[in-house]
Amino acid sequence: MVKVEIERPMCISCGNCIDNCPEYFEFADDGFSTLKGGERVGDNDELEIKEAGCTLDAESSCPVSIIHVYE
């Protein structure tokens, strides 16, 4: 299993994660990125998935390094 996390308070809404991985990322109503099907833990979003896939591209494309993929 792979855990994906977004530190939402630091999101700058650039959309790189959504462009690189629309399967798992989208903009929430507040304009910040969120994980589709994820759960809010404090201020962050977390999601467990089988394989990292495009989430690694989202992680590497984030200009403020707030996406973390733990394999």
NORPE-V292788 format. One record per residue. RES is the residue in three letters. PSI is psi in radians with two decimals (999 if undefined). D_LAST is the distance of its C-alpha to the last C-alpha in whole Angstrom. Layout:
res psi d_last
RES PSI D_LAST
RES PSI D_LAST
//
This chain:
res psi d_last
MET 2.67 7
VAL 2.40 5
LYS 2.27 7
VAL 2.38 9
GLU 2.45 12
ILE 2.23 15
GLU 1.48 17
ARG -0.65 20
PRO -0.35 23
MET 0.05 23
CYS 2.38 22
ILE 0.16 25
SER 0.67 25
CYS -0.47 25
GLY 0.03 23
ASN -0.71 21
CYS -0.67 18
ILE -0.72 20
ASP -0.67 22
ASN -0.37 19
CYS 1.12 17
PRO -0.24 20
GLU -0.58 18
TYR -0.33 16
PHE 2.54 18
GLU 2.90 22
PHE 2.37 24
ALA 3.02 25
ASP -0.46 29
ASP 0.01 29
GLY -0.05 28
PHE 2.74 24
SER 2.59 21
THR 2.84 19
LEU 2.19 17
LYS 2.12 19
GLY 0.09 19
GLY 3.06 17
GLU 2.53 18
ARG 2.17 20
VAL 1.80 19
GLY -2.15 22
ASP -0.08 22
ASN 2.80 18
ASP 2.47 17
GLU 2.58 13
LEU 2.38 12
GLU 2.28 10
ILE 2.90 10
LYS -0.82 10
GLU 2.56 8
ALA -0.77 7
GLY -2.28 11
CYS -0.15 13
THR -0.48 11
LEU -0.63 10
ASP -0.70 14
ALA -0.75 15
GLU -0.81 13
SER -0.38 15
SER -0.13 18
CYS 2.03 18
PRO -0.30 21
VAL 0.15 21
SER 0.86 17
ILE 0.06 16
ILE 2.27 13
HIS 2.30 10
VAL 2.08 6
TYR 1.95 4
GLU 999 0
//
